[in-house]
Amino acid sequence: MEPNKKYIWDYDLNSIDLRKPAVLRWYLTRKINFGDWESLKSKLVEKHLDHLEIDPTLKKMLKKYYALKRTGNNS
């Protein structure tokens, strides 16, 4: 995933290193909070979900979604 200036207008793109977990979590949080879900990789969101600073209700919903997805229970 490449940083998108649309969501980090207040930072220099050259200084963003998404290989660093803390930076990646910050970036994922920002994209989720601004509603840009299209370019997010579901596995990345699931992996870092506990560390993302997003709305608690949304986090709870996403945890339930991923739990259901892992078990294959779609009902």
Residue pairs with C-beta under 8 A, 6 or more apart in sequence:
1 18
1 27
1 39
1 40
1 41
1 44
2 18
3 13
3 16
3 18
3 27
4 31
4 36
4 39
5 13
6 36
7 27
7 30
7 31
7 34
7 36
8 16
8 27
8 30
16 23
16 27
17 23
18 24
18 27
21 48
21 51
24 44
24 48
25 48
25 51
25 52
28 40
28 44
28 45
28 48
28 52
29 52
29 53
29 54
31 37
31 39
31 40
32 40
32 45
32 52
32 54
32 58
33 54
45 52
45 62
46 62
46 66
49 59
49 62
49 63
49 66
52 59
68 74
